[in-house]
Amino acid sequence: MKRVEFRPPLPVKYEAEIAGCGRTMGLRKPKSIKHNGRTLAEILEAHERFFRGKDGGARADLTGAELSRTDLSGANLSGAILRNANLERTDLRGAKLPGADLSAANLRKADLRNTDMTEAILPGADLTEAQASGVEFFRCDLSNVNFQGAHLRNVNLRLANVNGAKFSGADLGVAILRETDLTGADLSGVDLSTTLLPRGFSVPQAAKKSA
């Protein structure tokens, strides 16, 4: 009887396949995007030099830029101008945005997890269904921001301006709202049982104000 040699099947490269189907799938690289005649990569490099006070630096002005589905994870955009920019579904995980101007920016379904937005300016921005857990929103201008359906667990909203902001359907679990004036914010349908609310501000009171 002829002996049949057993050979284990070749391993399937699931990791590569999963990586291709994950968050990075379809994301554009800064080198492939142009704004006002320059690539986004060049703009970011000049901004980094500006931020560090080096020669040849220039503040990033990305007003109205088309940046949807772009990989900006870990990017330094401190103090950058992003007014009316389209950042829908963009990966901004771990990015630095302190003092950045994102007025009326489109951040629908963007991934902002663990982003630093200290004192950023976002009036009128759209963060519908954004992944924004762990974001530092300390002293941010979030007036009239749309947070509907957004993931906002463990965010720091201390001293932020949330007048006119819409939080309905958002996840604010363990969010810090100490020293935050919630007057004028829409908190309808939000579970505030684990949220750190301002002193003297009760959950029933929040429901009443958002009704």
C-alpha positions in Angstrom: 0.0 0.0 0.0 1.4 3.3 -1.0 2.1 5.6 1.9 0.4 9.0 1.6 2.5 11.8 3.2 0.4 14.2 5.2 1.0 17.8 4.7 -0.7 20.5 6.8 -2.7 23.0 4.8 -1.0 26.3 4.0 -2.0 29.0 6.5 -4.5 31.5 5.3 -3.3 35.1 5.6 -6.3 36.4 7.4 -4.5 39.3 8.9 -3.8 40.9 5.6 -7.4 40.3 4.6 -8.7 41.8 7.8 -6.4 44.8 7.5 -7.8 45.5 4.1 -11.3 45.3 5.4 -10.7 47.4 8.5 -10.8 51.1 9.3 -7.9 51.8 6.8 -9.7 50.3 3.8 -10.3 53.0 1.2 -8.7 55.7 3.3 -6.8 58.3 1.3 -3.2 59.3 2.1 -2.1 62.9 2.6 0.2 62.6 -0.4 -2.7 61.9 -2.7 -4.8 64.9 -1.7 -4.3 68.4 -3.0 -5.6 71.7 -1.6 -4.9 75.1 -3.2 -2.2 73.6 -5.4 -0.3 71.8 -2.6 -0.5 68.2 -1.3 -1.9 67.7 2.1 1.4 66.1 3.1 3.3 69.3 2.2 0.7 71.4 4.2 1.1 69.1 7.2 4.9 69.3 7.0 4.9 73.1 6.8 2.4 73.2 9.7 4.7 71.0 11.8 7.6 73.4 11.2 5.3 76.3 12.1 4.3 74.6 15.3 7.9 74.0 16.2 9.0 77.6 15.3 11.2 76.4 12.5 12.0 78.3 9.2 9.7 77.6 6.3 6.8 76.9 8.5 3.2 77.9 7.8 -0.1 77.4 9.6 -2.3 74.9 7.9 -5.2 76.6 6.3 -7.6 73.9 5.1 -10.7 76.0 4.9 -13.3 74.1 2.8 -10.9 71.3 2.1 -12.2 68.0 0.8 -10.7 65.6 3.3 -13.3 62.9 3.6 -12.1 59.3 4.2 -8.5 60.5 4.8 -5.9 58.9 7.1 -5.0 61.7 9.5 -4.4 59.4 12.5 -1.8 61.0 14.8 -1.6 64.1 12.8 -0.5 67.4 14.4 -3.2 69.9 13.5 -2.8 72.1 16.6 -4.2 75.6 15.8 -5.0 74.6 12.2 -7.8 76.2 10.3 -10.4 73.7 9.1 -13.5 75.8 8.7 -16.2 74.1 6.6 -13.8 71.3 5.8 -15.3 67.9 4.9 -13.9 65.3 7.2 -16.6 62.7 6.9 -15.5 59.2 7.8 -11.9 60.5 8.2 -9.5 58.7 10.6 -8.3 61.3 13.2 -7.5 58.8 16.0 -4.9 60.2 18.3 -4.6 63.5 16.3 -3.7 66.7 18.0 -6.2 69.5 17.4 -5.9 71.9 20.4 -7.0 75.4 19.4 -8.0 74.2 15.9 -10.8 76.0 14.1 -13.4 73.4 12.9 -16.3 75.8 12.6 -19.1 74.2 10.6 -16.8 71.3 9.7 -18.4 68.0 8.6 -17.2 65.2 10.9 -20.0 62.8 10.3 -19.0 59.2 11.2 -15.4 60.4 11.7 -13.1 58.4 14.0 -11.9 60.9 16.7 -11.1 58.4 19.4 -8.5 59.8 21.9 -8.1 63.0 20.0 -7.0 66.1 21.9 -9.3 69.0 21.0 -8.5 71.2 24.0 -10.0 74.7 23.4 -10.8 73.8 19.8 -13.5 75.9 18.0 -16.4 73.8 16.6 -19.6 75.9 16.5 -22.0 74.4 14.0 -19.9 71.3 13.3 -21.6 68.0 12.5 -20.4 65.0 14.5 -23.4 62.8 13.8 -22.5 59.2 14.7 -18.9 60.1 15.2 -16.6 57.7 17.1 -15.4 60.3 19.7 -14.8 58.3 22.9 -11.9 59.5 25.0 -11.8 62.9 23.3 -10.5 65.9 25.3 -13.1 68.7 24.7 -11.9 70.8 27.6 -12.9 74.5 27.1 -14.1 73.8 23.6 -16.7 75.9 21.8 -19.3 73.2 20.9 -22.2 75.6 20.4 -24.8 74.2 18.0 -22.7 71.1 17.4 -24.7 68.0 16.2 -23.6 65.0 18.4 -26.7 62.9 17.6 -25.9 59.2 17.8 -22.2 59.9 18.5 -20.1 57.7 20.8 -18.8 60.0 23.5 -17.8 57.7 26.3 -15.1 59.0 28.7 -15.0 62.4 27.0 -14.0 65.5 29.0 -16.5 68.3 28.4 -15.5 70.5 31.4 -16.1 74.2 30.8 -17.1 73.5 27.2 -19.8 75.7 25.6 -22.6 73.3 24.6 -25.3 75.8 24.1 -27.6 74.6 21.3 -25.6 71.3 21.0 -27.7 68.2 20.1 -26.8 65.1 22.1 -30.0 63.1 21.5 -29.2 59.4 21.1 -25.5 59.9 21.9 -23.5 57.6 24.3 -22.3 59.8 27.1 -21.3 57.0 29.5 -18.8 58.2 32.1 -18.4 61.5 30.4 -17.2 64.5 32.4 -19.6 67.4 32.5 -18.4 69.0 35.7 -18.4 72.8 35.5 -20.3 72.6 32.2 -23.3 74.8 31.6 -25.9 72.5 30.1 -28.5 75.2 29.5 -29.7 75.0 26.0 -28.3 71.6 25.3 -30.5 68.9 23.9 -30.0 65.7 26.0 -33.2 63.9 25.0 -32.8 60.2 24.9 -29.4 60.2 26.6 -28.6 57.8 29.5 -26.9 60.1 32.1 -26.8 57.5 34.8 -23.0 57.2 34.7 -22.3 60.7 33.5 -20.5 63.1 35.8 -22.9 66.0 35.8 -22.5 69.5 37.2 -23.1 69.8 41.0 -26.7 70.3 41.8 -27.8 69.1 38.3 -29.9 66.0 38.4 -30.8 63.5 35.7 -34.6 64.4 35.9 -33.6 68.1 35.6 -31.6 67.3 32.5 -34.5 65.4 31.0 -36.8 68.3 31.8 -34.5 70.9 30.2 -34.0 68.9 27.1 -37.7 68.2 26.6 
